[in-house]
């Protein structure tokens, strides 16, 4: 899969994207996200911090892999 990331200006609620000459596709998927403002720091809520502190205090012997974690989530929530 080839991906192109560009930051473009919105004018009159429209966006114009110019693809490179070597990009060949009859159809593309476009996902539009507002550009993040890096000057606004990301902050965790107190609840999120408490959860992370709890997780960090768990013994390493109880750790599971990300694959195992995702499988448990899929089984529990059905996605």
Steps between C-alpha positions, in 0.01 A plus 500: 500500500629841408409789725544871447479743786454865425400807694280717281307819558121489504345767277125549490463165678678326211831319476703452183747209502753465219640148470854429376541387137606152607191444715276275295156410633147516369350545845639619835385524858513847649495558874481859616625594846549845642870576533602458861620801688830394655506813714218353709654227717325167533387441856370189670203516732550413866306177438734404213806578713363286785438209262854526360648513851303186589626322187860604567479360852404152374774236511667427166410132539137599431578689178343373177596580143317757293373215283351323804352827622331573167365144483343537845343830394363341180349211695345726762365773272448304177696699250 
